[in-house]
Amino acid sequence: MNRSLQVIRDIYKPYRYTIKGKVSILETTSGTIVVKESERDLQEVYRYLNSRNFTLFPKLIDDSRVGIHVFPFIVDTKIPSEQKAQDMMDIIASLHLKTTYYKTVSQDTYQEIYEMVESNIVYLQQYYEGWFDLYFQEVYHAPSHYFFMRNVSKILASLSFAKQELDDWFSIVRDSEKQRVCFIHNNLSLDHYLKGEDQDYFISWDQSKIDSPVLDLLGFYQKEYFDLDFQSLFTRYQEKFPWNEGEKKLFFVLISLPKKVTFTDSEFENCRMLRECLDYLYKTESLVRPYYAIEQKQE
């Protein structure tokens, strides 16, 4: 056990001790606290957020020991996930709006992003085409092989779409000398958004940084895409913090990349992963398609 964590336990003398994920919940006679191991200087993060008039984070009770943060325990009000996600979009839009600014970048910045995403597209295309060539030679297909062959065109089509949109994105930004950035949470999920008794809170700021707002919604989408209506959530966010054409197009490119299905010896597991990959692509298509339909009408 971390020595500092043992010291915290000795100080607060909990009568009940619960480990939940990466945190420890200590129930003491003076109240319940949350202890989390982290090397991040959260006081620096909080000072910056305060300076931008954003205060929806839990106050630190104790951070005097290296690698340990102590917070008050916040009881999360139980509300429907869709409603909670809508409220969360409002607050994330507010965070991005209050901390946004434009920084000067070289042309290499966008070139590097382009080459990194393009490399990922090429890799996935070669990966799935390799499995197609291998399974095409089989006389009798295993269930997962048959499932793959019936649906590989959907996977390759999503990669083709991503490559075309990536080229369009690069044509928009290649000559730009500015990039919009803001303070991003960088670990968004419904579990990290708590509706307390007096106010709302975002927790788990360890990965937060200054970067493109696209990354916040990308990570959130990849975690929660299956259970939430992202079309309404994305629209709600855009109403409060509209993205420019380049940001929106890059987001659509990144979410359109299919997951890599690592085939195993288990037919059940292979079919499950393929189904999950296809579900992701169809959900993404339903989110992206309306925006391109609007563009076509405008043209």
C-alpha positions in Angstrom: 0.0 0.0 0.0 1.1 3.6 -0.8 2.7 4.9 2.4 0.9 8.2 2.1 -2.4 6.4 1.8 -1.7 4.5 5.0 -0.9 7.8 6.7 -4.3 9.2 5.6 -6.0 6.1 7.0 -4.2 6.5 10.3 -5.2 10.2 10.5 -8.9 9.8 9.7 -9.4 6.4 11.3 -12.3 5.2 9.1 -14.7 2.6 10.5 -15.4 1.5 6.9 -13.1 1.4 4.0 -14.3 0.8 0.4 -12.3 0.6 -2.8 -14.2 1.8 -5.9 -12.3 1.9 -9.1 -9.2 4.0 -8.6 -10.4 5.7 -5.4 -10.8 4.7 -1.8 -13.9 5.8 0.2 -13.3 6.3 3.9 -16.3 6.5 6.2 -15.3 8.2 9.4 -17.1 9.6 12.5 -16.6 13.1 11.1 -17.9 12.3 7.6 -17.1 10.5 4.4 -14.0 11.3 2.3 -12.6 10.1 -1.0 -8.9 9.4 -1.3 -7.3 9.1 -4.8 -3.7 8.5 -5.8 -2.5 10.9 -8.4 0.7 12.7 -9.3 -1.1 15.6 -10.9 -1.0 19.0 -9.2 -4.7 19.6 -9.0 -4.3 22.9 -7.1 -2.7 24.3 -10.3 -5.6 23.0 -12.3 -8.2 24.5 -9.9 -6.4 27.8 -9.8 -6.6 28.1 -13.5 -10.3 27.1 -13.7 -11.1 29.6 -10.9 -9.4 32.3 -12.9 -11.7 31.5 -15.8 -14.8 31.6 -13.5 -15.3 27.8 -13.8 -15.9 26.3 -10.3 -17.6 23.0 -10.9 -15.0 20.7 -9.3 -14.7 19.2 -5.9 -12.7 21.1 -3.4 -9.5 19.5 -2.0 -9.6 18.7 1.7 -5.9 17.7 1.8 -3.2 17.5 -0.9 -0.2 17.9 1.5 1.1 14.5 0.7 2.8 13.7 -2.6 0.6 11.5 -4.9 -2.5 11.6 -2.6 -5.6 13.8 -2.9 -8.4 13.9 -0.4 -11.9 15.1 -1.4 -15.3 15.3 0.3 -17.6 12.5 -0.7 -20.3 13.8 -3.1 -23.7 12.0 -3.2 -24.7 11.8 -6.9 -28.4 12.5 -7.5 -29.9 9.7 -9.6 -31.5 11.0 -12.8 -32.0 9.4 -16.2 -28.8 9.1 -18.2 -30.1 11.0 -21.2 -31.1 13.9 -19.0 -27.8 13.8 -17.2 -25.9 13.8 -20.5 -27.8 16.9 -21.7 -26.9 18.8 -18.5 -23.3 17.6 -18.9 -23.2 19.0 -22.5 -24.2 22.5 -21.2 -21.4 22.5 -18.6 -18.7 21.2 -21.0 -19.7 23.8 -23.5 -19.4 26.4 -20.7 -15.9 25.1 -19.8 -14.7 25.3 -23.4 -16.2 28.7 -23.9 -14.7 30.2 -20.8 -11.2 28.9 -21.5 -10.9 29.1 -25.3 -8.3 31.1 -27.1 -6.4 31.0 -30.4 -2.8 30.0 -30.4 -0.3 30.5 -33.2 0.8 27.3 -34.9 3.1 26.4 -37.8 1.9 24.6 -40.9 3.7 21.5 -39.6 1.0 21.2 -36.8 -1.8 20.4 -39.2 0.5 18.3 -41.4 1.4 16.1 -38.4 -2.2 15.6 -37.5 -3.0 14.7 -41.1 -0.2 12.2 -41.4 -1.0 10.6 -38.0 -4.7 10.1 -38.9 -3.9 9.0 -42.5 -1.4 6.4 -41.1 -4.1 5.0 -38.9 -6.6 4.8 -41.8 -4.0 3.0 -44.0 -3.2 0.6 -41.2 -6.8 -0.3 -40.6 -7.5 -0.7 -44.3 -4.6 -3.0 -44.8 -5.5 -4.9 -41.6 -9.1 -5.6 -42.7 -8.2 -6.3 -46.3 -5.7 -8.8 -45.1 -8.3 -10.7 -43.2 -10.7 -10.5 -46.2 -8.0 -12.1 -48.5 -7.4 -14.8 -46.0 -11.1 -15.7 -45.4 -11.9 -15.5 -49.1 -9.8 -18.6 -49.7 -11.8 -20.7 -47.3 -14.3 -23.2 -48.6 -16.2 -23.4 -45.4 -16.4 -20.3 -43.2 -16.5 -20.3 -39.4 -19.4 -18.3 -38.1 -17.3 -15.2 -37.3 -15.5 -15.5 -40.7 -18.8 -15.5 -42.5 -20.1 -12.6 -40.4 -17.0 -10.7 -41.3 -17.2 -11.4 -45.0 -20.8 -10.3 -45.1 -20.0 -6.9 -43.4 -16.4 -6.0 -44.4 -17.7 -3.7 -47.1 -19.2 -1.5 -44.3 -15.9 -1.3 -42.5 -13.9 -0.4 -45.6 -16.6 2.1 -46.6 -16.2 3.9 -43.3 -12.4 4.1 -43.9 -12.9 5.4 -47.4 -15.2 8.1 -46.0 -12.7 9.0 -43.3 -9.9 9.4 -45.9 -12.0 11.6 -48.1 -13.1 13.8 -45.3 -9.5 14.0 -43.9 -8.3 15.3 -47.2 -11.1 17.9 -47.2 -10.3 18.9 -43.6 -6.6 19.4 -44.5 -7.5 21.6 -47.5 -9.4 23.8 -45.1 -6.7 24.1 -42.4 -3.4 23.6 -44.2 -2.7 27.4 -44.6 -4.1 28.4 -41.2 -1.7 30.0 -38.7 -4.1 29.8 -35.8 -5.7 26.9 -33.8 -8.5 27.2 -31.4 -7.7 25.5 -28.1 -9.3 25.4 -24.6 -9.0 23.6 -21.3 -10.4 20.1 -21.8 -11.3 17.6 -19.2 -10.0 14.8 -21.4 -11.7 12.0 -19.5 -15.4 12.7 -19.9 -18.0 10.1 -18.9 -21.3 10.1 -17.1 -19.5 8.6 -14.1 -17.2 11.6 -13.9 -20.1 14.1 -13.7 -21.9 14.3 -10.4 -25.1 16.2 -9.6 -24.5 17.2 -6.0 -27.0 18.6 -3.5 -25.9 22.2 -4.0 -24.1 22.2 -7.4 -22.8 20.0 -10.1 -19.2 18.7 -10.2 -16.8 17.2 -12.6 -14.3 14.8 -11.0 -11.2 13.1 -12.3 -9.2 16.0 -13.7 -5.9 14.1 -13.8 -5.7 14.0 -17.6 -7.0 17.5 -18.2 -4.9 19.8 -20.5 -5.0 22.6 -23.0 -6.0 21.2 -26.4 -8.7 21.1 -29.1 -12.3 20.8 -27.8 -12.7 18.0 -30.4 -10.8 15.7 -28.1 -13.3 16.0 -25.2 -16.3 15.0 -27.3 -14.4 12.4 -29.1 -13.5 10.6 -25.9 -17.0 10.9 -24.5 -18.6 9.6 -27.7 -16.3 6.6 -27.9 -17.3 5.7 -24.3 -21.0 6.4 -24.4 -22.1 6.1 -28.1 -24.2 3.0 -27.7 -26.5 4.2 -24.8 -27.0 7.9 -25.6 -28.6 9.9 -28.4 -25.6 11.8 -29.5 -27.3 13.6 -32.3 -29.3 15.6 -29.8 -26.4 16.0 -27.4 -24.1 17.2 -30.2 -26.7 19.7 -31.3 -27.1 21.0 -27.8 -23.4 21.4 -27.3 -23.0 23.2 -30.7 -25.8 25.7 -29.8 -23.7 26.9 -26.9 -20.2 26.4 -28.3 -20.3 26.3 -32.1 -17.4 24.6 -33.8 -15.9 25.9 -37.1 -16.0 23.8 -40.2 -12.5 22.4 -39.6 -13.2 21.3 -36.1 -16.5 19.6 -37.0 -15.0 17.8 -40.0 -12.1 16.5 -37.9 -14.5 15.2 -35.3 -16.5 13.3 -38.0 -13.3 11.8 -39.4 -12.1 10.6 -36.0 -15.4 9.1 -34.9 -15.8 7.3 -38.3 -12.7 5.2 -37.8 -13.8 1.6 -37.1 -12.5 -0.2 -34.0 -9.8 -2.8 -34.6 -11.2 -6.2 -34.1 -8.5 -8.5 -32.8 -9.6 -12.0 -33.7 -9.1 -14.8 -31.2 -9.7 -18.5 -31.0 -13.2 -17.9 -29.5 -16.0 -17.8 -32.1 -18.3 -16.2 -29.6 -15.8 -13.5 -28.8 -15.1 -12.8 -32.4 -18.7 -12.4 -33.3 -19.3 -10.2 -30.3 -16.4 -7.9 -31.2 -17.6 -7.7 -34.8 -21.1 -6.9 -33.7 -19.8 -4.1 -31.5 -17.6 -2.7 -34.3 -20.6 -2.6 -36.7 -22.9 -1.2 -34.0 -20.4 1.6 -33.6 -20.2 2.3 -37.3 -24.0 2.4 -37.8 -24.5 4.7 -34.7 -21.8 7.0 -36.1 -23.3 7.1 -39.5 -26.7 8.1 -38.0 -24.9 11.0 -36.2 -22.9 12.2 -39.2 -25.3 11.7 -42.1 -27.7 14.6 -41.2 -24.9 17.2 -41.3 -23.9 16.2 -44.8 -27.5 16.2 -45.9 -27.7 19.8 -44.7 -24.6 20.7 -46.7 -26.0 19.1 -49.8 -29.2 21.1 -49.5 -27.3 24.3 -49.1 -25.2 23.6 -52.2 
